[in-house]
Structure formats: structure tokens, C-alpha cells
């Protein structure tokens, strides 16, 4: 099939492009053409910028069997897609987010029937609005909701992954919410790619929403931070702080914490397996993190640790928490 990826060289999308090309699909990427990321032989790049007034000018009247949208985050962008691709594709696949599901969590095992209600995170609210707009449209749509997918980036609960790893290497404490035992799913992008491509051209996927994550599997945040430290030959000096307290120190954390990472969440992937086929994920945490650790080491060598404002805030939070005897 002729497959158009809007994006195609990013964290999640590149392994999907590689898998689609390996299966013999004719793959096209629509992006700015400015990346140095290597793509498989035979993949064609079409120049287009999602920030431009008409990012699809060079497509013209070309038709694609499947359009995969990895770069839309607002209803306005999705409305433009619907106008551009209606009648020009047999399947429009929108990358939503598992963060849309209800918060507070009432049932920790998430299915596609779980309500999409997130009052805490603007990012998730925008994705919900995108999903709703697509479902009201006439375009033949499929919505995919990944959770935390990793390839080059490091996971972290509070603050950026690289900063958390750098703090560990510097012998500084890191912060985790609650008692660190809430469960979190980490899915390798290469594992995500298999069922995602398996949805291409499937009539049973049209008009449906699918979770693609690890299946009923997760790790607690203590384990995740300890595994990162172990891979770096460092110590995970973890300081546990209530989520509500962290948000009072930094209101910007309410989205990614109260609206996402502070909760125990596992995902049932039975629905996507029924359409795209059975698939497996790597569940050994050290192996899940291996590529991210390797990429971090390269980045860290090029830009060594320099404390910033977030580090100063975390140092203050740690001092305050430990003054309470925590």
C-alpha cells in the first residue's frame, strides 16, 4: 500500500516507518526535510511544514491508502487534515494519547471503553478535542492511543529524563511521587510499531479506537529510577514527596503528574490484538531501557550536567521533605 506519514522521523514514528518499509509498503514522509535521521532506502520525502498555512501543498491530488498523522496536537490541525485528506485516503490514523483517559483513575486497567476525561492537562484536553472532531467527521478514521513509548529518551516522573539521570550521576537525590509504588507502563517504540502497522488497511480498524502499549504490564517508579541508576553505575537516592505537595511547588507539574504519571495505570490491548494480530513486548526493564541509556550517554557526553532552575527547585523540595524526617 501507499502510506503517508506526517512526521516519520520522530521518537515513535521512525520505527513504524522502518517496519512498514520492511513489509514492502511504499512509504512517503511529509516533513520539513531538515532532519539528519536516516530513513530506509526507497522512502520518499515530501516537503511540508505543519506550521505552514498549507503544509500539504506539494501533495496535490495524490491519493494514499493510509495517512498516519503523528504531528497534530490541536483541533485546528485535525480540521485541516480532514479537509485535506477526505476522499484522498482509505484510512486516516490519528496518534492520540493514553493520557486522555479519566483522571482520577477509577479502574487501573484501562480499555478503550474507559472515559476520556482529563481535567488536569491541557495537552490531553487538546487530544480529546482532536479525537472527538475526528469521530464526528466522514473521513475513514482510526485512532491509536499509545502510552509512554521510549526509544531515545529516558523516562522520569518528576522533571526531564536526562536531568534526572544527570542528577544521579552527580550524586544528587531525585524526586518520586507518593511512595513510588504506583505502576507505569513503558513500551519500546519498536514493539509499538508491529501492531500499529498491522492496522493498515483493515476494515475492522475503521471507526475504532485502539490502545497500543505493553499488555497488562508495568513497573513502579522506584524500579524505573533504580534501573536507570543501575545502568549508569550510579545510585538512585529517591526522595518521596506527595503529588499535591509537588504541584504546590510547581503548578506546571499538575498536568504530567496529577493528569498522568502519579496514577497506577495498566492497559488492556485485547482489542488491537483482535484486529492487528497478537504481538509481544519486551518486558525486562533493563532491556526496555537499554537504547534510551545508550542515547543518553551520547547526549550527556556532548552536553555535561549544568544545574538549572528546575534543579534548584528539586534541591529545595528535597531539603524541605527531609527536614520533615522523610
C-alpha positions as CSV (number, residue, x, y, z in Angstrom):
1,X,0.0,0.0,0.0
2,X,1.0,3.7,-0.4
3,X,1.4,5.0,3.1
4,X,1.9,8.7,4.0
5,X,3.5,9.6,7.4
6,X,3.1,13.1,8.6
7,X,6.3,13.3,10.5
8,X,8.0,10.0,10.3
9,X,11.4,10.6,11.8
10,X,10.4,11.1,15.5
11,X,10.6,9.1,18.7
12,X,7.6,6.9,17.9
13,X,7.2,7.3,14.1
14,X,10.6,6.2,12.9
15,X,10.4,2.6,14.0
16,X,6.9,2.5,12.4
17,X,8.3,3.8,9.1
18,X,11.1,1.2,9.2
19,X,8.7,-1.7,9.9
20,X,6.2,-0.5,7.2
21,X,9.1,-0.3,4.6
22,X,10.4,-3.7,5.7
23,X,7.0,-5.2,4.9
24,X,7.1,-3.8,1.4
25,X,4.7,-0.8,1.7
26,X,5.6,2.2,-0.4
27,X,6.3,4.8,2.3
28,X,6.2,8.6,2.0
29,X,7.2,11.1,4.7
30,X,5.8,14.6,4.8
31,X,8.1,16.8,6.9
32,X,10.4,19.8,6.6
33,X,13.2,17.6,5.2
34,X,15.6,19.1,7.7
35,X,16.4,16.1,9.8
36,X,19.6,14.1,9.6
37,X,17.9,10.9,10.7
38,X,18.5,8.1,8.3
39,X,15.4,6.5,6.8
40,X,15.1,3.2,4.9
41,X,16.0,3.1,1.3
42,X,13.1,3.8,-1.0
43,X,11.3,6.0,1.4
44,X,10.3,9.3,-0.3
45,X,10.2,12.6,1.5
46,X,7.6,15.2,0.5
47,X,8.4,18.7,1.8
48,X,5.7,20.2,4.1
49,X,5.7,22.1,7.4
50,X,2.8,21.6,9.9
51,X,3.3,25.2,10.9
52,X,2.8,26.5,7.3
53,X,-0.5,27.8,6.1
54,X,-0.8,24.9,3.7
55,X,1.6,22.1,4.7
56,X,0.1,19.8,2.1
57,X,0.7,22.0,-1.0
58,X,3.1,19.5,-2.6
59,X,0.8,16.6,-2.3
60,X,-1.7,18.0,-4.8
61,X,-4.3,15.4,-5.8
62,X,-2.2,12.4,-4.8
63,X,-4.1,9.6,-3.0
64,X,-2.7,7.4,-0.2
65,X,-4.1,4.1,1.1
66,X,-3.2,5.2,4.6
67,X,-2.3,8.6,6.1
68,X,-0.6,8.4,9.6
69,X,-0.8,11.7,11.5
70,X,2.0,11.9,14.1
71,X,2.3,15.7,14.3
72,X,-1.2,17.1,15.1
73,X,-1.9,18.3,18.6
74,X,-4.8,20.7,18.2
75,X,-8.4,20.5,16.7
76,X,-7.4,23.2,14.2
77,X,-4.7,21.0,12.8
78,X,-7.0,18.0,12.7
79,X,-9.7,20.0,10.9
80,X,-7.2,21.0,8.3
81,X,-6.3,17.3,7.8
82,X,-9.9,16.3,7.5
83,X,-10.4,18.9,4.7
84,X,-7.1,17.9,3.0
85,X,-7.5,14.1,3.0
86,X,-11.2,13.4,2.8
87,X,-11.7,11.5,-0.4
88,X,-7.9,11.0,-0.8
89,X,-7.3,8.2,1.6
90,X,-8.8,4.9,2.7
91,X,-7.7,5.3,6.3
92,X,-6.6,8.3,8.4
93,X,-4.8,7.1,11.5
94,X,-4.5,9.7,14.2
95,X,-2.0,9.4,17.0
96,X,-3.8,10.4,20.2
97,X,-2.6,9.7,23.7
98,X,-3.4,7.3,26.6
99,X,-3.2,10.3,28.8
100,X,-6.7,11.3,27.7
101,X,-8.3,8.6,30.0
102,X,-10.1,9.7,33.1
103,X,-8.3,11.2,36.0
104,X,-8.7,10.5,38.9
105,X,-8.4,6.8,37.8
106,X,-11.4,4.8,38.9
107,X,-10.3,1.4,37.4
108,X,-6.5,0.9,37.0
109,X,-6.8,-1.4,34.0
110,X,-7.6,0.9,31.0
111,X,-9.6,-0.3,28.0
112,X,-10.8,1.7,25.0
113,X,-14.2,2.0,26.9
114,X,-12.6,4.0,29.7
115,X,-14.0,7.6,29.5
116,X,-11.7,10.2,28.0
117,X,-11.8,12.9,30.8
118,X,-8.6,14.6,31.9
119,X,-9.3,17.9,33.8
120,X,-5.7,18.5,34.7
121,X,-3.6,18.5,31.5
122,X,-4.1,20.9,28.6
123,X,-2.2,18.5,26.3
124,X,-4.6,15.7,27.0
125,X,-7.6,18.0,26.6
126,X,-6.4,19.0,23.2
127,X,-6.0,15.4,22.2
128,X,-9.6,14.7,23.5
129,X,-10.9,17.5,21.3
130,X,-9.0,16.1,18.3
131,X,-10.4,12.7,18.9
132,X,-14.0,14.0,19.1
133,X,-13.6,16.1,16.0
134,X,-12.3,13.0,14.0
135,X,-15.2,10.8,15.3
136,X,-17.7,13.4,14.0
137,X,-16.1,13.5,10.6
138,X,-16.8,11.5,7.4
139,X,-13.1,10.6,6.9
140,X,-12.4,6.8,7.4
141,X,-10.6,7.1,10.7
142,X,-8.7,5.0,13.2
143,X,-7.5,6.5,16.5
144,X,-4.4,5.0,18.2
145,X,-3.6,5.8,21.9
146,X,0.0,5.0,22.9
147,X,1.1,5.4,26.5
148,X,4.8,6.1,27.4
149,X,6.8,4.9,24.5
150,X,10.6,5.1,24.6
151,X,13.5,4.8,22.1
152,X,16.0,7.6,22.7
153,X,14.5,9.5,25.7
154,X,14.8,8.4,29.3
155,X,11.6,8.1,31.4
156,X,11.3,10.2,34.6
157,X,8.4,11.0,36.8
158,X,9.4,14.5,38.0
159,X,11.3,16.7,35.6
160,X,13.1,15.7,32.4
161,X,14.6,12.3,32.0
162,X,18.1,13.5,31.1
163,X,18.1,15.8,34.1
164,X,17.1,13.0,36.4
165,X,19.9,10.8,35.1
166,X,22.4,13.6,35.4
167,X,21.4,14.2,39.0
168,X,22.0,10.5,39.7
169,X,25.5,10.7,38.1
170,X,26.2,13.9,40.2
171,X,25.2,12.1,43.4
172,X,22.2,14.2,43.9
173,X,18.7,13.0,45.0
174,X,15.8,12.6,42.7
175,X,12.1,13.0,43.5
176,X,9.3,10.5,43.0
177,X,5.6,11.0,43.9
178,X,3.9,9.2,46.8
179,X,5.8,6.1,48.0
180,X,7.0,5.3,44.5
181,X,4.9,2.2,44.1
182,X,2.3,3.3,41.5
183,X,2.7,1.3,38.3
184,X,3.7,2.7,35.0
185,X,3.8,1.3,31.5
186,X,6.9,1.7,29.3
187,X,6.6,0.5,25.7
188,X,9.5,0.3,23.3
189,X,8.8,2.1,20.0
190,X,9.9,-0.9,18.0
191,X,7.3,-3.0,19.9
192,X,4.6,-0.4,19.2
193,X,5.4,-0.4,15.5
194,X,4.2,-4.0,14.9
195,X,0.6,-3.7,15.9
196,X,0.4,-0.2,14.5
197,X,1.4,-1.3,11.0
198,X,-0.9,-4.3,11.5
199,X,-3.9,-1.9,11.5
200,X,-3.1,-0.7,7.9
201,X,-5.9,-1.3,5.5
202,X,-8.0,-3.3,8.0
203,X,-11.7,-2.7,7.6
204,X,-12.2,-3.7,11.2
205,X,-10.0,-0.8,12.2
206,X,-12.1,1.9,10.6
207,X,-14.1,3.9,13.0
208,X,-12.3,2.4,16.0
209,X,-10.0,3.4,18.9
210,X,-7.1,1.2,19.9
211,X,-4.6,1.2,22.8
212,X,-1.1,0.1,21.8
213,X,1.1,-0.4,24.9
214,X,2.6,-3.2,27.0
215,X,-0.3,-5.6,27.7
216,X,-1.3,-5.6,31.4
217,X,2.3,-5.0,32.5
218,X,4.1,-2.2,34.3
219,X,6.8,-1.2,36.7
220,X,6.7,1.0,39.8
221,X,8.6,4.3,39.7
222,X,11.1,3.2,42.3
223,X,12.0,0.3,40.0
224,X,12.3,2.6,37.0
225,X,14.6,5.0,38.7
226,X,16.7,2.2,40.2
227,X,17.1,0.6,36.8
228,X,18.3,3.8,35.3
229,X,20.8,4.3,38.1
230,X,22.0,0.7,37.8
231,X,22.6,1.1,34.1
232,X,24.6,4.3,34.7
233,X,26.6,2.8,37.6
234,X,25.1,5.4,39.9
235,X,22.9,5.4,43.0
236,X,19.2,6.2,43.0
237,X,18.8,8.4,46.0
238,X,15.0,8.6,45.9
239,X,13.0,11.2,47.9
240,X,9.3,10.5,48.1
241,X,7.0,13.6,48.1
242,X,3.2,13.7,47.8
243,X,1.9,14.7,44.4
244,X,-0.2,17.6,45.8
245,X,2.8,19.0,47.5
246,X,4.9,18.9,44.3
247,X,2.2,20.7,42.4
248,X,2.2,23.5,45.0
249,X,5.9,24.0,44.4
250,X,5.4,24.0,40.7
251,X,1.8,24.3,39.3
252,X,3.1,23.3,35.8
253,X,3.5,19.8,37.1
254,X,-0.2,19.3,37.6
255,X,-0.6,18.1,34.0
256,X,2.1,15.5,33.8
257,X,1.7,14.3,37.4
258,X,-1.9,14.7,38.6
259,X,-3.1,14.3,35.0
260,X,-0.9,11.3,34.2
261,X,2.2,9.8,35.9
262,X,1.1,9.9,39.5
263,X,-1.5,7.1,39.0
264,X,-1.3,3.4,38.7
265,X,-2.3,2.6,35.1
266,X,-2.2,-0.6,33.2
267,X,-3.6,-1.2,29.7
268,X,-5.6,-4.0,28.1
269,X,-4.5,-4.5,24.5
270,X,-7.0,-7.2,23.6
271,X,-8.8,-5.0,21.1
272,X,-5.8,-4.2,19.0
273,X,-4.7,-7.8,19.1
274,X,-8.1,-8.9,17.7
275,X,-7.6,-6.8,14.6
276,X,-3.8,-6.4,14.1
277,X,-2.8,-9.8,15.5
278,X,-1.0,-11.0,18.6
279,X,2.2,-9.1,19.4
280,X,4.7,-9.2,22.2
281,X,6.6,-6.5,24.0
282,X,10.0,-6.6,25.8
283,X,9.2,-6.5,29.5
284,X,12.6,-6.9,31.0
285,X,13.1,-3.4,32.4
286,X,16.9,-3.3,31.8
287,X,16.4,-4.3,28.2
288,X,13.5,-1.8,27.7
289,X,15.8,1.0,28.9
290,X,18.9,-0.1,27.0
291,X,18.5,2.0,23.9
292,X,17.5,5.1,25.9
293,X,20.5,4.7,28.2
294,X,22.8,4.4,25.2
295,X,21.4,7.6,23.6
296,X,21.6,9.4,26.9
297,X,25.3,8.7,27.3
298,X,25.9,10.3,23.9
299,X,23.9,13.4,24.8
300,X,25.5,13.6,28.2
301,X,29.0,13.5,26.8
302,X,28.2,16.3,24.4
303,X,26.4,18.5,27.0
304,X,27.5,17.7,30.5
305,X,25.3,18.4,33.5
306,X,24.8,22.1,34.5
307,X,22.3,22.7,37.2
308,X,19.3,24.9,36.2
309,X,16.3,26.4,37.8
310,X,14.4,23.1,38.0
311,X,17.4,21.5,39.7
312,X,17.4,24.3,42.3
313,X,13.7,23.8,42.9
314,X,14.2,20.0,43.3
315,X,17.0,20.6,45.7
316,X,14.7,22.9,47.7
317,X,11.9,20.3,47.7
318,X,14.3,17.6,48.8
319,X,15.6,19.8,51.7
320,X,12.1,20.6,52.8
321,X,11.0,17.0,52.7
322,X,14.0,15.7,54.6
323,X,13.6,18.4,57.2
324,X,10.3,16.7,58.0
325,X,12.1,13.4,58.5
326,X,11.2,12.0,55.1
